[in-house]
Amino acid sequence: MKDNLSEEWKKVEMIVEEKFGPDIDIRGILFLIGVQELGKGYKKFTKDQKLEVIHVAICKLLSQYNYYEFVGLDEDGWPHYKETKKLPLLKPGEQLKVMKEAIVNYFKEMDL
C-alpha cells in the first residue's frame, strides 16, 4: 500500500509541477487546494489570509475522513467547517501520510 501511495503522490506532484512549476511542497499544494475551494481564483493574500486558505484546504481534506463537516460560506464567500470528531494524535510522519492520502484522493475526485 505504501508503494501505491508513493506512486499516486508522484502523479500529484507531476500535475502540480506542470501547472505551477517545480519546487512546490506540500504546503504549496495545500495552498492551491485552499484557493480552489475558496473559488475566487488567485489573488494577493495577506500572510494571515494565506494561513486561512491552508486551513480551508486542511478542513476540506479531512472532511473526507469525517473529521470536519462543511457548514457553509460566510458573507465574504469563505467556506467554513465544523469539527465533527477529534483528530487522533499522530506522529509527524503519520500526519504527513494522512495528508498525502487525502490530497491524492482530492485530486482523484477533482479528476485532475
N, C-alpha and C positions, 0 to 999 in steps of 0.2 A: 504493500500500500504506500509506503514511504516513497518508493521509486516513482509510482504513479503521480503522487503529489509533486515531486520534483519535476517531472516531465510537464505536467499541467502548469506549474508555476513558470517554467521557462517559456511556455507558449504565451502566458500573460505578459511576461517581461518583453517578449518579442513584439507583441501587439502594441504595447505602450511605447517601446523604443521607435517603432515605425512611425507612430503618430506624433511623438513628442521629443524624440531624440534620446541619446544614450544617457546613462547615469541617473536614472530616476529610481530612487529607492522606495521602500515600502511606504514611507511617509508621503512621498510624492504621489504614489498610486492612491493612497487613502485620500489625499487632497483632490485628485482628479475625480474619484468616485463621489466625494462630497459636492464638488462643483456640479457634477452630473445630476445628483439628487436635488440640489438646490434649484436646478432648472432655469437658471438665469444666464447661462453662458459664462465665459471667463470675463472677469473684471478685476480691477485692482482691489485687493482686500487688505485691511489693516492686519497687524500681527494677531490681534485678538480674534478678528473675523476668520483668519486662516485656521486658528485653533478650533473655532466653532465649526468650520467646514469639515475639518478632520473628524470632529465629534459626530457630526451628522453621518459621515461615512461609517464610522465605527458602529453607531446605533443601527444603521441600515443593515450592515453586515451581520451584526449579532442578532438582529431580528429573525434571521434565517434559523437560528437555534432557539428562538422564543425567549431570549433574554430581554428584548425590547419589543415594544409594540408602537407602531405609528399612530399618533393621536390627531394629527392634522397640521395645518400650516398656520403660522401666526400672521398678524396684519402686514408684515413685511414679506411674506411668502416663504419664510424659513420653516422647514419641516421640524416637527417636534415628536419625540418619542418618550414613552414612559417605561421604566424598568418593570418587567413582569416577574422576574426571578433573579436572585442573587447570582452573580458570576462566581464560579468556583475559583479558589486560589490556585493559580498556575505558576509554574516556574517560567522565567523569561523565554526559554526555548519552546515551552509548551504554548505560551501566548502567541509566539511568532507562528507556530504551526497552525493554530486555530485561525489566526488572521489570514494566513496564506490560503488555507482551505476555503474560508469564507470569500476571499477575493476571487479565487478560481471559480467558485460557484456563482458569484455575481457576474463574472464575465460570461459564463455559460448561459445564465438567464438572460443576459443582455444580447446574447447571440453575437458576441464580438470575437 
